[in-house]
Amino acid sequence: MLNLLDGVKSAQIKISKEINNLSQMIKDKSLSIVDRIESLEDIISLEIGDTSLNRSRNLEREFSIRQLYIKYEGENPSGTHKDRIAFAQVHDAFRRDFNVISLATCGNYGVAVAYAAYLAGLECRIFIPESYHTERIKEMQNFDVKIIRLAGSYEDVVFESSKLAQNNEWYDANPGGVNTPLQIMAYSEIAYEIYDQLRDAPKYIAMPVSNGTLLAGVYRGFVSLYKRGRTSRIPKFIAGSAAHKNPIITSFKSGLDYCKDIDPKQIKETEINEPLINWHSFDGNEALYAIRQTDGTAHHISDIKMRRMSTFIHKKEGYRILPASTAGLIALLELHEKNELINDRYVAILTGKY
């Protein structure tokens, strides 16, 4: 059995008194459905998003680049951007009167959905490949989820769990399914938050990619802002992922205009790359489209570089960063090293490490 860690240490999510009180109201069936939904929306307003965007002056000095900003998604409850789509889907499931929400995960996403479902009083079933091990299972179990192990790769488990959700009339929170537009919309909020502080779009925006949903969502957000006349441009998108183990990056490097699956035999999970790798990116076509439409770029990033960058950011800026999430930032800095970027504003999306 592989001993895989998704890079995030187990740590119990702290539930404040205010959030607990709102959760009790959501679960109180003597209240009107409007009041219960409003309580869930209050939790989302209090807990999710509005993460910090700060200039990284020490990184600027180190790499001779100006106005480099970190959008730090580690401030969300589970420490990652996954809370954004988790709460959006739990809200949708609750509003549509589903009793059970289900998904496949290797770690981070499972914790986010488990937490959101717990607060909303929904049953949660989490499917994990039987060969995977993540310390975040301990956190999922804190929220009374049912964990089911299935044979096969992550992609195999996504397909199988979606089939089970359909057969059992559960809410399917998997990527690439009928709720993909909702996931993309939830991630588009990141673009609006960046605009709120910068009052325009950055020149480049960099982020890690796995399934491509995050990149597709942020792109949609900036396209909307631009078409509404709020920004003067759409940023160029830079994607980074595990070297030769992600379809979005390999398809871009191959000059393809669609996301081509890679041979599953090429996939080898490690402690560092596990959040990024897959042989099929469920929203890969949208992500690849965003990169090409913005004249962006995509880079293969090694485990060693990601680990070193995570340590470096901790020392220089004080952020505890999930190593895999540095892939986009590294890609941006490599682009700058090869062809020095003009002074402008650059944003890298990073997630936290407990």
C-alpha positions in Angstrom: 0.0 0.0 0.0 1.3 3.4 -0.9 1.9 5.7 2.0 0.6 9.0 0.5 0.2 12.3 2.2 -1.4 15.2 0.4 1.1 17.5 2.1 -1.3 18.9 4.7 -1.0 17.7 8.3 -4.0 16.6 10.2 -5.4 19.3 12.5 -8.9 19.7 13.8 -10.9 22.6 12.3 -11.9 24.9 15.1 -15.6 25.7 15.1 -16.4 29.0 16.9 -19.4 29.6 19.1 -21.0 31.8 16.5 -20.6 29.2 13.7 -21.9 26.4 16.0 -25.0 28.4 16.9 -25.7 29.0 13.2 -25.2 25.3 12.5 -27.8 24.4 15.2 -30.3 26.8 13.5 -29.7 25.1 10.2 -30.4 21.7 11.7 -33.5 22.9 13.6 -36.4 21.7 11.5 -38.9 23.7 13.6 -37.6 26.8 11.8 -38.6 27.8 8.4 -36.5 26.7 5.4 -35.8 30.3 4.6 -34.4 30.9 8.1 -32.3 27.7 7.9 -30.9 28.6 4.5 -30.1 32.1 5.7 -28.2 30.7 8.6 -26.1 28.6 6.1 -25.5 31.6 4.0 -24.3 33.5 7.1 -21.8 30.8 7.7 -20.5 31.1 4.2 -20.2 34.8 4.5 -18.3 34.5 7.8 -16.1 31.6 6.9 -15.4 31.3 3.2 -13.4 33.5 0.9 -12.2 37.1 1.2 -8.7 35.7 1.7 -5.8 38.0 1.9 -3.9 39.4 -1.1 -0.6 40.7 0.0 2.6 41.9 -1.7 5.5 39.6 -1.2 8.3 42.1 -1.0 10.9 39.6 0.1 10.2 37.4 -2.9 10.3 40.5 -5.1 13.8 41.3 -3.9 14.9 37.7 -4.2 13.7 37.2 -7.7 14.0 40.8 -9.0 10.3 41.1 -9.8 8.0 43.9 -8.9 4.5 43.9 -7.4 4.2 40.2 -6.8 1.1 39.4 -4.8 0.1 36.2 -2.9 -3.5 35.3 -2.8 -3.5 33.1 0.3 -6.2 30.5 0.3 -4.9 29.0 3.5 -7.2 31.3 5.5 -10.2 29.2 4.5 -11.3 26.7 7.3 -9.7 23.6 5.8 -6.6 25.5 4.7 -7.3 25.3 1.0 -9.5 26.8 -1.8 -11.6 23.7 -1.8 -13.8 25.2 0.9 -15.2 27.5 -1.8 -16.7 24.8 -3.9 -17.5 22.6 -0.9 -19.8 25.1 0.7 -21.3 26.2 -2.6 -22.4 22.6 -3.3 -23.6 21.9 0.3 -25.7 25.1 0.0 -27.1 23.8 -3.3 -27.7 20.3 -1.9 -29.5 21.7 1.2 -31.6 24.1 -0.8 -32.7 21.2 -3.1 -33.6 19.0 -0.1 -30.9 16.4 -0.6 -30.1 14.3 2.5 -26.8 12.9 1.3 -23.8 14.5 -0.4 -21.0 12.3 -1.9 -17.7 12.7 -3.6 -14.3 11.1 -4.3 -11.2 12.6 -2.9 -7.5 12.1 -2.0 -7.7 14.4 1.0 -8.2 18.2 0.9 -11.6 18.3 -0.9 -13.0 15.5 1.4 -12.2 17.5 4.5 -13.8 20.7 3.0 -17.1 18.9 2.1 -17.2 16.9 5.3 -16.9 20.1 7.3 -19.6 21.9 5.2 -22.0 19.0 5.3 -21.5 18.6 9.1 -22.5 22.3 9.7 -25.5 21.8 7.4 -26.7 18.6 8.9 -26.2 16.5 5.7 -24.9 13.0 5.6 -21.6 12.8 3.8 -20.1 9.8 1.9 -16.5 10.1 0.9 -14.9 7.6 -1.5 -11.1 7.2 -1.4 -8.9 4.9 -3.6 -8.0 2.0 -1.4 -4.3 2.3 -2.2 -4.2 5.9 -0.9 -3.5 7.1 2.5 -3.9 10.7 3.7 -3.7 12.0 7.3 -6.7 14.2 6.5 -8.9 11.1 7.0 -8.7 11.8 10.7 -10.3 15.2 10.1 -13.0 13.8 7.9 -13.9 11.3 10.7 -14.3 14.2 13.1 -17.4 15.2 11.1 -19.2 11.8 11.2 -18.7 11.0 7.5 -18.9 7.5 6.0 -15.6 6.7 4.2 -15.7 4.0 1.5 -12.6 2.6 -0.1 -12.8 1.5 -3.7 -10.3 -0.2 -6.0 -8.6 1.8 -8.8 -7.1 5.2 -9.5 -8.6 8.5 -8.3 -10.3 8.9 -11.7 -11.8 5.4 -11.4 -13.2 6.2 -8.0 -14.7 9.5 -9.3 -16.5 7.6 -12.0 -17.7 4.9 -9.7 -18.9 7.2 -6.9 -20.8 9.4 -9.4 -22.6 6.3 -10.6 -23.5 5.3 -7.0 -24.7 8.9 -6.4 -27.0 8.7 -9.4 -28.3 5.3 -8.4 -29.0 6.3 -4.8 -30.2 9.8 -5.5 -27.3 11.5 -3.6 -26.0 14.9 -4.4 -22.9 14.3 -6.5 -20.1 16.8 -5.6 -17.5 15.2 -7.9 -15.6 17.2 -10.5 -16.7 16.9 -14.2 -20.4 16.3 -13.4 -23.6 18.2 -13.6 -22.5 20.5 -10.9 -19.4 21.7 -12.7 -20.9 25.1 -13.5 -21.5 25.7 -9.8 -17.9 24.8 -8.9 -16.6 27.2 -11.6 -18.8 30.0 -10.4 -17.6 29.5 -6.8 -14.0 29.8 -7.9 -14.8 32.9 -10.0 -15.2 34.7 -6.7 -11.4 34.7 -6.4 -11.2 37.0 -9.4 -13.7 39.4 -7.9 -11.7 39.5 -4.6 -8.5 40.2 -6.4 -10.2 43.0 -8.4 -11.6 44.5 -5.1 -8.0 45.2 -4.0 -6.2 45.9 -7.2 -9.0 47.7 -8.9 -7.9 46.1 -12.1 -6.7 42.7 -13.4 -3.0 41.7 -12.8 -0.8 41.3 -15.8 -0.3 37.5 -15.0 -2.0 35.2 -12.6 -0.4 31.9 -11.6 -1.8 28.9 -10.0 -1.4 25.1 -9.6 -3.6 22.8 -11.8 -4.9 19.3 -11.3 -8.5 18.9 -12.6 -8.4 22.5 -14.0 -11.5 23.7 -12.2 -9.8 26.4 -10.2 -8.1 27.9 -13.3 -11.3 27.7 -15.3 -13.3 29.4 -12.5 -10.8 32.3 -12.0 -10.7 32.8 -15.8 -14.5 33.0 -16.0 -14.4 35.6 -13.2 -11.9 37.8 -15.0 -13.7 37.5 -18.3 -16.9 38.6 -16.6 -15.2 41.6 -15.0 -13.6 42.6 -18.4 -16.9 42.3 -20.3 -18.6 44.5 -17.7 -16.0 47.1 -18.2 -14.6 46.7 -14.7 -11.0 45.8 -15.8 -8.8 47.0 -18.6 -7.6 43.5 -19.4 -7.9 39.8 -18.8 -4.7 38.5 -17.1 -2.5 35.9 -18.8 -2.9 32.6 -17.0 0.2 30.6 -15.9 -0.4 27.0 -14.9 2.1 24.7 -13.0 1.8 21.1 -12.2 3.7 17.9 -11.4 6.3 17.2 -14.1 4.8 15.0 -16.9 1.9 13.9 -14.7 -0.9 16.2 -15.6 -2.9 16.3 -18.9 -3.4 20.0 -19.0 0.3 20.7 -18.9 1.3 17.9 -21.3 -1.5 18.9 -23.8 -0.3 22.5 -23.8 3.3 21.5 -24.3 2.2 19.3 -27.2 0.4 22.1 -28.9 -3.1 20.6 -28.6 -6.3 22.6 -28.4 -8.0 19.9 -26.3 -6.9 18.1 -23.1 -5.6 14.7 -23.9 -5.5 12.0 -21.3 -2.1 10.6 -20.4 -1.1 7.0 -19.8 -2.1 6.0 -16.3 1.1 4.0 -16.1 3.0 7.3 -16.1 1.4 8.3 -12.9 3.5 7.9 -9.8 2.2 9.4 -6.6 4.6 11.1 -4.1 4.1 13.0 -0.8 4.5 16.2 -2.8 2.8 15.8 -6.1 -0.3 13.8 -5.1 -2.7 16.9 -5.1 -1.7 17.7 -8.7 -1.4 14.4 -10.6 -4.0 12.6 -12.7 -4.3 10.9 -16.0 -7.7 12.7 -16.8 -8.3 16.3 -15.9 -12.1 16.6 -15.5 -12.2 20.3 -16.4 -9.0 20.2 -18.4 -10.5 21.5 -21.7 -11.8 24.6 -20.0 -8.4 25.2 -18.3 -6.5 24.7 -21.4 -8.8 27.0 -23.3 -8.2 29.7 -20.7 -4.4 29.4 -21.0 -4.5 29.6 -24.7 -7.1 32.4 -24.9 -5.0 34.6 -22.6 -1.7 33.9 -24.4 -0.6 32.2 -21.1 1.7 29.3 -20.5 2.1 26.0 -18.6 5.1 24.4 -16.9 6.2 21.0 -15.6 7.4 21.5 -12.0 9.5 18.9 -10.0 8.8 17.8 -6.5 12.1 19.1 -5.4 11.3 22.6 -6.6 7.9 22.6 -5.0 9.3 21.5 -1.6 12.1 24.0 -1.7 9.7 26.9 -2.7 7.3 26.0 0.2 10.2 26.1 2.7 11.5 29.3 1.1 8.2 31.1 1.3 7.8 30.1 4.9 11.2 31.6 5.8 10.8 34.7 3.7 7.1 35.6 4.0 5.9 33.6 7.0 3.2 31.6 5.1 2.9 27.8 5.7 2.3 26.7 2.2 1.2 23.3 0.7 4.2 22.4 -1.5 2.0 21.4 -4.5 0.3 24.8 -4.5 3.6 26.5 -5.3 3.7 25.0 -8.8 2.1 28.0 -10.4 4.3 30.5 -8.6 7.4 28.6 -9.7 6.2 28.6 -13.3 5.7 32.4 -13.1 9.2 32.9 -11.7 10.7 30.6 -14.3 9.0 32.6 -17.0 10.5 35.8 -15.5 13.9 34.3 -15.3 13.8 33.3 -19.0 12.2 36.5 -20.3 12.3 39.3 -17.7 8.8 40.5 -17.1 8.2 44.3 -17.2 7.2 46.0 -14.0 3.5 45.4 -13.5 1.3 43.4 -11.1 1.5 39.6 -10.7 -0.6 37.3 -8.6 0.1 33.8 -7.4 -2.7 31.7 -5.8 -1.3 29.6 -2.9 -3.0 27.3 -0.4 -2.1 26.5 3.2 -0.4 23.8 5.1 -1.5 22.9 8.6 
